[in-house]
């Protein structure tokens, strides 16, 4: 992992230098076409009280963020309660995503996905450990909440396992872990 970060740091710096020299942003050099994208606030740690959770979610919206991603992955029953609480406070029109940081086993991930399926969840990120590609594939085939992952994948070959298995709806590599802009 540390080697990927080192390679990525040099790669990103070189892309940045090239962008400065050509007076172009990296997103354009990498083939991007949009000048802006929607953003969301991320937090909602499982250690937050209900009032801290709601205050953070509402605060992000008040500061111009278009959506909110909250953490789950500690206790399914309590996580479902917390997701419902945030959904009720934000309303149905605000994008809401959940991120388990690989905190569940398959049965727990499926239980949470089933319990929140009617809440309009944008995606369920990293429900299980990164080495459980077959479990991701199975969960994706049985739940309606889109699955996201890839930020814990090192190098393109690692994330390619998920893509080849059709195990994710949203592929989201981390630029440092994947090996930089060129690998991303």
Secondary structure, DSSP 8 states (H G I E B T S, - for coil): -HHHHHHHHHHHHHHHHHHHHHT--HHHHTT---S----EEEE--TTS-HHHHHHHHHHHHHTT-SEEEEE--S-HHHHHHHHHHHHHHH-TTSEEEEE-TT---HHHHHHHHHHTTTTTEEEEE--S-TT-HHHHHHHHHH-SS-EEE-TT--HHHHHHHHHHTT--SEE---HHHHTSTTT-
